[in-house]
């Protein structure tokens, strides 16, 4: 059980972050290819130049909590492997 739960907790936060970042990156690309400037704070395309703000700086709580969850998942997987390794095979 620990191995399965740990695997999910390890993988899903990274997948979620990649999906959210990819969606935003798609909006930024559409905006800049159309000749605009992406306003990272408002999340809209603008006609005036805007300051580029990193994803981590804008969503540090989300990124940090997802990475913490991933570490908890890695520890749970390790615990599950230790428990499973102590059992006889058969």
FIBAGU-34044 format. One record per residue: z, y, x of N, C-alpha, C in turn. Coordinates in steps of 0.001 Angstrom, whole numbers, padded with zeros to 6 digits, always signed. Atoms other than C-alpha are relative to their C-alpha. Example, Ala and Ser with C-alpha at 12.3 -4.5 7.8 and 13.67 -1.06 7.14 Angstrom:
# FIBAGU-34044
+000000-001190+000890+007800-004500+012300+000000+001200+000900/-000060-001190-000820+007140-001060+013670+000730+001090-000770/
# end
This chain:
# FIBAGU-34044
+000000-001189+000813+000000+000000+000000+000000+001268+000867/-000061-001168-000869+000917+002481+002769-001331+000255+000683/+001281-000138-000689-002380+001800+004482-001039+000650-000911/+000977-000568+000949-004427+002613+001374+000310+001445-000337/-000394-001376+000327-002457+005697+000403-000214+000907+001201/+000192-000788-001208-002496+006917+003989-001462+000292+000270/+001443-000210-000198-006250+006434+004209-000535+001092-000917/+000438-001036+000944-006783+008545+001100+000525+001373+000404/-000581-001280-000404-004393+011254+002259-000605+000519+001297/+000622-000410-001258-006072+011281+005657-001403+000556-000227/+001415-000349+000149-009668+011554+004418-000279+001093-001041/+000353-000905+001096-009638+013495+001131+000200+001493+000305/-000111-001437-000293-008262+016840+002410-001157+000536+000848/+001135-000436-000819-010985+017050+005060-001282+000082-000797/+001195-000007+000853-013669+016175+002537+000028+001201-000941/-000132-001153+000896-012335+018805+000133-000282+001306+000734/+000248-001221-000772-012300+021489+002831-001472+000162+000361/+001431-000063-000322-015847+020622+003911-000829+000390-001214/+000737-000333+001220-017057+020812+000307+000171+001474-000354/-000244-001404+000331-015414+024187-000345-000679+000941+000995/+000650-000819-001019-016663+025607+002956-001516-000036-000176/+001442+000134+000196-020170+024283+002276-000506+000805-001177/+000396-000786+001173-020306+025893-001161-000044+001485+000348/-000016-001409-000397-019302+029246+000304-001123+000311+000990/+001060-000201-000980-021719+028871+003214-001367+000088-000676/+001254-000061+000751-024525+028251+000735-000184+001378-000633/+000070-001346+000585-023709+031530-001029-000297+001050+001065/+000233-000940-001105-023602+033395+002289-001449-000074+000458/+001380+000181-000452-026955+031929+003341-000986+000593-000997/+000878-000571+001022-028607+032838+000030+000001+001522+000057/-000131-001457-000052-027301+036387+000335-000721+000576+001217/+000588-000559-001220-028344+036965+003940-001510-000229+000066/+001447+000234+000010-031766+035388+003456-000706+000927-000972/+000566-000965+000939-032302+037775+000569+000081+001428+000508/-000070-001341-000584-031626+040731+002874+001302+000721-000265/-001277-000647+000304-028077+041426+001712+001063-000313+001042/-001169+000239-000842-024665+041380+003319+001071-000615-000875/-000988+000701+000823-022037+038966+002070+001374+000630+000179/-001358-000535+000007-018681+040479+001125+000958-001186-000150/-000855+001185-000011-016228+037730+002082+001262+000170-000842/-001215-000242+000778-013259+039364+000325-000287-000132-001494/+000351+000029+001421-014975+039828-003047-000790-001261-000381/+000815+001180+000271-017249+036796-002717-001322+000315-000675/+001270-000423+000603-020381+038710-003699-000942+000520+001082/+001002-000557-000896-023591+039885-002080+000004+001519-000143/-000070-001458+000007-023576+043543-001096-001211+000576+000737/+001124-000642-000677-026207+046021+000041+000454+000746+001254/-000522-000674-001193-023934+047567+002685+000620-001030+000948/-000581+000953-000950-022800+045836+005887+001497-000206-000236/-001388+000380+000235-019490+044002+005560+000573-000662+001248/-000678+000668-001106-016933+042730+008051-000004-001508-000243/-000050+001457+000109-017189+039002+008748+001434-000464+000215/-001372+000499-000059-013858+037309+008045-000069-001517-000061/+000079+001461-000076-013345+033664+008997+000594-000664-001243/-000493+000774+001143-012728+031032+006331+001497-000259+000146/-001417+000280-000235-009387+030181+007929+000857+001244-000259/-000777-001231+000190-008239+033799+007870+000170+000319-001483/-000065-000277+001435-009014+034100+004160+000740-001078-000781/-000608+001119+000727-007681+030671+003143+000944-000792+000901/-000845+000690-000975-005071+029873+005785+000996-000944-000666/-000943+000880+000701-002600+028413+003272-000652-001306-000422/+000727+001197+000421-005185+026004+001892-000338-000888+001191/+000392+000776-001179-006449+024940+005319+001219-000657+000643/-001203+000559-000614-002948+024481+006733+000600-001120-000841/-000572+001048+000846-001720+022483+003736-000876-001253-000015/+000884+001166-000027-004795+020230+003786+000123-000748+001330/-000166+000657-001296-004355+019559+007494+001366-000688+000099/-001321+000633+000033-000646+018825+006959-000058-001291-000813/+000174+001206+000813-001578+016368+004212-000735-001078+000776/+000758+000943-000809-004043+014746+006577+000887-000637+001070/-000938+000545-000991-001343+014343+009237+000966-000972-000663/-000874+000914+000749+000979+012807+006638-000748-001300-000292/+000815+001186+000240-001860+010424+005766-000139-000856+001246/+000112+000749-001258-002295+009461+009418+001303-000721+000310/-001294+000646-000231+001427+008755+009710+000219-001159-000971/-000128+001075+000986+001371+006702+006498-000890-001183+000375/+000870+001094-000457-001588+004697+007825+000634-000737+001163/-000661+000636-001145+000272+004061+011063+001174-000854-000455/-001122+000762+000546+003356+002958+009141-000502-001269-000693/+000579+001156+000681+001207+000666+007001-000513-001046+000972/+000479+000950-001011-000377-000883+010085+001152-000705+000686/-001179+000617-000608+003036-001475+011627+000609-001060-000917/-000554+000951+000962+004291-003157+008468-000892-001221-000155/+000951+001095+000173+001159-005244+008091-000051-000872+001256/+000037+000741-001236+001238-006272+011745+001172-000954+000163/-001172+000844-000100+004681-007799+011342-000045-001230-000897/+000092+001123+000939+003578-010209+008617-000850-001110+000594/+000834+001111-000478+002252-013691+009384-001369-000004-000677/+001363+000048+000539-001483-014152+008887-000231-001343-000657/+000308+001279+000605-002847-016749+006651-000692+000103-001230/
# end
